[in-house]
Amino acid sequence: MLKKVVQDALNAQVKIEAQSSQVYLAMAAWAEIQPGIDNITAFFYRHSDEEREHMLKLIHFINERGGFSVIPALEQPQLTFPSIKHAFQQLLEHEIMVSESINKCVEIALEEKDYATSNFLQWYVAEQIEEEALARTINDKLELIGDEKSGLYMFDRDILTVSMEAEK
C-alpha cells in the first residue's frame, strides 16, 4: 500500500508527464505548419507519445500498489515559437525540470522507506539521463548550424537518426 505522501508525489509526477506530452504536442502542431521540417515535426509527435506512455506507466504503478491515481487538469502549453532553436531550448529546460521532479519523487520514496517505489523510479532516472543528453546534443547541433537554412535542412534530415541513436 502506498503511503499518502508517496502517492501525492507520484500523482504530481503524473501531471508533469501529462503536461510534458501536451507541451511536445503543441511543439509538433506548430512545427507541422512550418515549411520543410517534417522530421522535426515527427520528432516532437513521437516525443509527445513517449511522455504519455511515461504518464500511463505511473498511473498503472500507483493503482497496482493500492493507491489512487489522479488524472489532472492541464495548463495550456505555449502554442508558437520564435524559431526551431527556441523550441528545442525549451525542450531542454523542460527535461531538466522533469529530472528534478523525478529526483524529488525518489527522495520522498527513500525517506518513506518505500523501496519498491524507489526501484520503480530508477527507470525514470535513467530515462531522464537519456532525455537530457539527447536535448543537449540537439541544442549543440542547432548552435553549430546558426541561422543557415542548409544546416537546418541537414538537421531535419538527421534528427530522427540522432534521436534513435540516443535511445540505444
Secondary structure, 3 states (H helix, E strand, C coil): CCCHHHHHHHHHHHHHHHHHHHHHHHHHHHHHCCCCCHHHHHHHHHHHHHHHHHHHHHHHHHHHCCCCCCCCCCCCCCCCCCCHHHHHHHHHHHHHHHHHHHHHHHHHHHHCCCHHHHHHHHHHHHHHHHHHHHHHHHHHHHHHHCCCHHHHHHHHHHHHHHHHHHHC
